[in-house]
Amino acid sequence: MGSAISWLTTSDNWGGSSGIWQRLLEHLRYSAIALVIAAFIAVPVGLLIGHTGKGSGFVIGTTGAVRAIPTLGLLILLNKLQPLALWPVEAALVVLAVPPILANTAAGVAAVDAGARDAAVGIGMNGRQTLWRVEVPLALPLILSGIRSASLQVIATATVAAYTGLGGLGRLVLDGYDTQNLGKAYGGSVLVVVLALLIEGLYALAQRVLARSREGGGLDHLPLAPVIEAPAIS
Amino acid sequence: MLLASVPEWSGAQLSGNWGVIVHYAVIHVQLALAALLLGCIGALILGLLSFRYRRVYAVVLAFSNAVYAMPSLGLLFIIAAITGRILDDHPLIIALALYTLTILVRNIVEGLRAVPPAVTDASSAMGFTRRGRLLKVELPLAVPAISAGLRVATVSTISLVSVAGIIGRGGLGFLLTQGFQKDNPWEIWAGVLATVALAGIIDVLLVVATRAVTPWRRIGVRNG
């Protein structure tokens, strides 16, 4: 562990085109692109499934099946299609990020109190208004939980992406390992873990602020942890 | 002599290489089971403590949220740095056991807490001691919740073992990285599909086992 600390505290290791800052930016860029794409796919489909109540079995099934796929294998297979391109990595990250967002969005909308929905219809809202003005606001904490869970998975997997030759923080770990520079490998691992914890902390803070900003704080009972913990395969 | 006994994938085809797949699948299962067993023991100890002492649960929850957020590759190397043994299987087993523990401990506590007060009151009235009630009433009733957590932990663990393919270990994960280096799609596909198949088989076994140890649930369903 001492070698990691001395590597991390050497300022030469932070700058330059293969320095820590550059790797961190790459890592964040890969992750952000994948998350935005995944959210654009998963949120609308999740809203549709939750609103209509159709297809939830399919969601639960695929969520579990995706969990069983070894990330490294998925990355390697996609990378074979066009080595060293960015899109195979982004595609693998999107595949991992869609299920948690989709499942949480669908579950969040489906879990909206039937009374609230009836009341919306009772005061004359049509289906679209009910969705946007009642169901989406009430489902927001769970949708955010899904995005939080997807973010963690994407950040973790972007680390593995270095194996197929791209950048990101995983590059530090693997280059350090390959060149027997264990200080670099361990230091890079510390950075990877710290980044994940920081993101997790930011989401926890955001969810707390969101829950508190709501009238009466009546949403405190909603689970902050993602609901995709539900088992699936079989 | 020892190296000669490790089967090597030959050629760019599947036939003739089933022995290689089985060899690495066995290692894969051994690694996963070691991690699961270790994680289960830890989760049970921490779960029972958390069930009894609320303050312990707050600490355990904070710890498990943090561990769950950590990327496996980073956690693997950090544990390797702490133990100083990157080239053996201990860091991998410890890292995966930590994930199992964090998934499972929550389900154990929530499962125990979900036992209806009427049931615990009745068993106390029947003369169960605190320990007897825990072992014969509360834990059995929490089995479905614990089993749900165990299934998630098992599937995740089987899939995560492969990450160690990056350092030339990790059971079927080794087929992934070797297939990548030798540019052999058969070997890569074999690694991926065998991993998914293993996860599926073990998941089915867990479902069957859960049904077997909770016979009262089936009776309840049949009688409506």
Chai-1 contact restraints between the chains, C-beta under 6 A:
chainA,res_idxA,chainB,res_idxB,connection_type,confidence,min_distance_angstrom,max_distance_angstrom,comment,restraint_id
A,M1,B,A81,contact,1.0,0.0,6.0,A-B,restraint_1
A,R67,B,V155,contact,1.0,0.0,6.0,A-B,restraint_2
A,A68,B,V155,contact,1.0,0.0,6.0,A-B,restraint_3
A,A68,B,S159,contact,1.0,0.0,6.0,A-B,restraint_4
A,A68,B,V196,contact,1.0,0.0,6.0,A-B,restraint_5
A,A68,B,A199,contact,1.0,0.0,6.0,A-B,restraint_6
A,P70,B,S159,contact,1.0,0.0,6.0,A-B,restraint_7
A,P70,B,S162,contact,1.0,0.0,6.0,A-B,restraint_8
A,P70,B,T195,contact,1.0,0.0,6.0,A-B,restraint_9
A,L72,B,S162,contact,1.0,0.0,6.0,A-B,restraint_10
A,L72,B,V163,contact,1.0,0.0,6.0,A-B,restraint_11
A,L72,B,G165,contact,1.0,0.0,6.0,A-B,restraint_12
A,L72,B,L176,contact,1.0,0.0,6.0,A-B,restraint_13
A,G73,B,L176,contact,1.0,0.0,6.0,A-B,restraint_14
A,G73,B,G191,contact,1.0,0.0,6.0,A-B,restraint_15
A,G73,B,V192,contact,1.0,0.0,6.0,A-B,restraint_16
A,I76,B,L176,contact,1.0,0.0,6.0,A-B,restraint_17
A,I76,B,F180,contact,1.0,0.0,6.0,A-B,restraint_18
A,I76,B,I188,contact,1.0,0.0,6.0,A-B,restraint_19
A,L77,B,I188,contact,1.0,0.0,6.0,A-B,restraint_20
A,L152,B,A69,contact,1.0,0.0,6.0,A-B,restraint_21
A,A156,B,P71,contact,1.0,0.0,6.0,A-B,restraint_22
A,T159,B,P71,contact,1.0,0.0,6.0,A-B,restraint_23
A,T159,B,L73,contact,1.0,0.0,6.0,A-B,restraint_24
A,V160,B,L73,contact,1.0,0.0,6.0,A-B,restraint_25
A,Y163,B,I166,contact,1.0,0.0,6.0,A-B,restraint_26
A,V173,B,F77,contact,1.0,0.0,6.0,A-B,restraint_27
A,A185,B,F77,contact,1.0,0.0,6.0,A-B,restraint_28
A,Y186,B,F77,contact,1.0,0.0,6.0,A-B,restraint_29
A,Y186,B,A81,contact,1.0,0.0,6.0,A-B,restraint_30
A,S189,B,G74,contact,1.0,0.0,6.0,A-B,restraint_31
A,S189,B,F77,contact,1.0,0.0,6.0,A-B,restraint_32
A,S189,B,I78,contact,1.0,0.0,6.0,A-B,restraint_33
A,V192,B,P71,contact,1.0,0.0,6.0,A-B,restraint_34
A,V192,B,G74,contact,1.0,0.0,6.0,A-B,restraint_35
A,V193,B,M70,contact,1.0,0.0,6.0,A-B,restraint_36
A,V193,B,G74,contact,1.0,0.0,6.0,A-B,restraint_37
A,A196,B,A69,contact,1.0,0.0,6.0,A-B,restraint_38
A,A196,B,M70,contact,1.0,0.0,6.0,A-B,restraint_39
A,A196,B,P71,contact,1.0,0.0,6.0,A-B,restraint_40
A,L197,B,A69,contact,1.0,0.0,6.0,A-B,restraint_41
A,E200,B,A69,contact,1.0,0.0,6.0,A-B,restraint_42
A,E229,B,V152,contact,1.0,0.0,6.0,A-B,restraint_43
A,P231,B,A148,contact,1.0,0.0,6.0,A-B,restraint_44
A,P231,B,R151,contact,1.0,0.0,6.0,A-B,restraint_45
A,P231,B,V152,contact,1.0,0.0,6.0,A-B,restraint_46
A,I233,B,G200,contact,1.0,0.0,6.0,A-B,restraint_47
A,I233,B,D203,contact,1.0,0.0,6.0,A-B,restraint_48
A,S234,B,D203,contact,1.0,0.0,6.0,A-B,restraint_49
A,S234,B,V204,contact,1.0,0.0,6.0,A-B,restraint_50
A,S234,B,V207,contact,1.0,0.0,6.0,A-B,restraint_51
